[in-house]
Amino acid sequence: MNEQTLLKISDDDGIRVITLNHDSRNNPFSAALEDEIKRALREADAAPMVSAIVVTGGDGRSFSAGGDFNEVKNLTGGIDVDRWIDRVTDLYTSVLHVSKPTVAAVDNYAIGMGFQFALMFDWRIVSSRAEFRMPELKHGIGCSMGGTILNYMLGFSAMQKIIYECDGIRATQAKEYGFVNEIVEQDQLITRAITVARQLASYPRASYRSTKAAVGQSLIDLLHRSADNSKAVHRASFSDRSAQRHFERVLGTKYHGAAAK
């Protein structure tokens, strides 16, 4: 797939809308897509005409069903795992480093990396049919980074329930957990996300920027500190080859997506 098509970018009166456009409707995170997202976020943050950023998966598509199995299946449990964890950490922190308001507009699935990526945004609006999942452990994939993020945001007990049950979390339950801010119907998702982004962008910029940097730094520091533990967990997982066997089963059905930390 041509890198230039991996994202669709548009502006709505100062609101930059970044739409993930992987050739799979599930928007799995390939290395190329991650690079394009990071580039697009940097450019939007630096653009004087952009006041806030919305990221979405596209009409009728998932926000992201996780890491791209076509790439992740090749991990051996060696230095390639370390590079992968560094890459994912960089993706998450690239959202946290954006100084302007960021809004995630989530439809359909946010699984694994997709779930964790959504948690990096200032505000999360989801469609009524959205579903979050952290299913890694039952597929032989480590969930150390996901557990670290959920523990930070929701607390230890909620984190345990999510990563050990491995069940889908519907929109209403996600709102009860507190990691979803609003639920709307699918046809109102982008409109509402832009409205909220514009509201956040209307605040005095100096106070918003400095507050966001101050409250977000602890999560950035945590992600960097936990990277070494995540590397050790994923080295063990991929050396065992349980994860690869899961990828082979899934790819045999011609489905692409759904792996993460």
N, C-alpha and C positions, 0 to 999 in steps of 0.2 A: 504494500500500500504506500502511495506517495506520501511523504511526511507532510506536505502542504495540505493534505486533506484530513489530517488527524484531528484538527480542531476547526470549528466554525466560529468566527469572531464578528460581532456586530456591536453597534453603539446605539443606545436609546437615550438621547438627551443627557449625555454625560455618564450613563451607566454602561460599563463594558460587560457584555454577555459573552462568556466563553462556553461553547458547547462541545463536549467530547464527541468525536466523530470517528471512532474506530470502525473498521469494516464489520465487526460483530456488533449487533444491537445491544450486547451486554457490556460494551466498553471495557474490556479487560485492560489492565495496565501493562503494556509493553514498555520496554526501555525507550522506544521512540516516542510513544505517547507521553510518558513522564517528562522527557526532555522538552517536548512542545508545550506542555502545561507550565513547566517552570519558566520557560522563555516568555510565554504569554502573560504570566503573572508579573514578571519583572517589567515587561513593557507597559502593561496597564498601570502599574504602580508609579512608573516614571512619567507617564503621559499627563501633561497639564490639563487636558480636556476631559480626562476620566476622573470621576469623583468617587466611584464605588464599583465593585466587581461582583457579578453573579456567575456561578459555574453550575452547569446542568449537563445532563446526559443526552438531551435531545428528545424530540417529540416521540412518545411511545417507546422510548428506549430506557434501559437501566442507567442509573447514575454511574455505577461501575460494579461489576460482579467480581472484582478482585484482580489478582495478578494473572498475567497471560500464561496459561498452562503450556502453550507451545514454547515458551522460553523457560519457565520455571522447571519444567520436566527435565531439563538438561543439567540442573544443579547436582553436583556430586557429593557435597558435604565438605568441600575444601575451601580454598581461597575464593572460589566463585560465590560461595554463600556470603562471605564477608563483603564482597563488592556489592552484592544484591542488597544486603542490609544497609550499607552506606547509601546506596541509591534511593532506597525507600525512605530512609531518615531525611535525606535531602529533599525529597518530594514533600513530605509532611511539613518540614520546617520552612519550605518556600512559601507555603500559605501563611504560616504564622508570622513571617517576616514582612508581609505586605502591610504597609502603613495605613492603607485606606480600608473602608468597610468591605467585608467579604460576606457573601450570602451563598449558601449551598441550596440549590433547588433540586430535590430528590424525588424521582419517580421510579416505579418498579423496584429493582433490587439495588441495595448497597451491601455488598458482602465482603468480609475480610478487609483487604486493603481499601475497598470502596467505602466500607463502613468507617474505617479509621481516617481516611482522607476527609470524609464529611465532617468528622469531629474537629477538624482543624479550623473550621470557619467560624466567623463571629456570630452567625445566625443560620439556623437550619429550618427551611420550609419544605414540607413533604406533601406529596399527594396522598389522598385517602387510601390508595392501593399500594403505597410504598411498603417495603419490607426490608428490615435489616437482619443480617445474619453474621455470626462469628463461628463457623462450623469447623475450624481447623483441626481441633484435637481428634474428632472422630474420623478424620481423613489422614491422620499420621503427620500433620503439619504442626510445627510449634506455634504457640499463641502468646509468646512472651511480650511482644511489643503491643499487641492488642490488649493483653491483660494489664500492662503498665498504663496505657492510655485510659482504659476504662476505670481502673482503680483511682487514677488521678481525678477523673471527671465525675465519677458516680459513687465511689467508695468501694471498699473491699467486698462486701457481701453482694452487691449488685454485679460487680465484676465476676465473682465466682459463679453466680447463677447464669450469666450470659455465656461465659467461655466453657463451662462444664456441661451445661444443658445442650449447647450447640443448636438451639431451636431458632426458628424464625421469629422476629419481633415485629408485629404489625404496627402501623402508624400510631394508633391510640395508645398502645403499650409503650412505645418509644417516647411519647409525650409524657406518660406517667413516670417513666424513668428520669425524664428531664433533659434528654439530649436532643429532643425535637422541640422547636419553639412554636411552630404553627402547622396545622393540617388544613389543606384546601383540596378542592376537587382538581383533577388532573388538568382540566382546560383552563384553570385559573392560576396554575403554578407559576409560570414565568411572569405573568402580570403582577402577581402578588410579590414575588421575589424582587422585581424591579422597584415596586412601590416601597418595600422595606429598605432596599439598598439606598433609595433616594432619601428616605427619612433619616437613615443613619448618616448619610453624607451631608445632611443639612446642619448637623451639629458643628460648632466651631472646630476647625480642623486641628488646631494645635492641641486642644484638650483631648480630642479623640485619639490622635496619633500617639501622644505621650502616655495616655492611660492604657491603650492597647499594647504598646511596647512593654510597659511595666507589668501588666497582668499576664502577658503571654510569655515573658522571658523564662518563667519557672518551668513551663511545659517544654520549651525549646531545650533548656538545660537538662531536663529529665530525659528527653528523647536521646540526646547525645550520651548521657551517662549510661542509659540502659542498652545502648547499641552493642557493647561488648557481650553482655548477657544474652542478647538476642542472637548474636552470631554463634555463641556456644550452643544455644538451644537448637538453632536451625542446622548447625553442623551435625548434631546428634540425630535430628529428624531425617535429614536427607541421607546420612550414612546408613541408616536403618532400611531405607528404600521403601518404607510403607507409603510415603507421599508419592513417590514415582509410580507405584502401582495404582494409586488412586487416579493420578493424571492419565495414565494409560487407559483406564476404564472409562473416564469421562471423555477423553479425546476420541475414543472408539465410537462415541455417539455423535460425533461431529459438533459437540458443544464447545465453545471457547470461553473460558473465564473462571473466576472464583477461587483464587488462592490468595493468601495473605499472611500477615504476621500473627 
